[in-house]
Amino acid sequence: MALSSTAIGGFVGTLLRDVFTSIEHLPSPTSSFVTWPQEIPWVLLVINFVGVFLATRLLRGPLRHHDPNDLTRLLVITGCFGGLTSYSGLYVNLAAIWHVCIGGAIGVALGAILSGVLAGWLGLLRHRR
């Protein structure tokens, strides 16, 4: 049951991420000159921020006293939010930025890490007592 819950949650989270990131790849006017800010995966950065924030809120709130092996926690946190967020996918996208501007790639990587820390901190903010 634990494996099934995690797999179902992962399927839903990954499907949602795919739907949201496909919005970013809609056809747009292109030029032959590419700048590194055009390569930033903004939608994935937002997805990761929101996913970390919501997972933290749930783990410090309604799912706080649930066992880590609880089926609800596995479905929602490990499965759904694990599938929704994708820091590995984000860092794969950094390769495109790296080839245009190394400093830009490093800046985006640091920004992604710091925004994840900020999202977690904001998720904990109300529950600190």
Buried (B, 14 or more C-beta within 10 A) or exposed (E): EEEEBBBBBBEBBBEBBEEBBEEBEEEEEEEEEEEBEEBBBEBBBEBBBBBBBBBBBBBBEEBEEBEEEBBBBBBBBBBBBBBBBBBEBBBEBBEBBBEBBEEBBEBBBEEBEEBBEEBBEBBBEEEEE
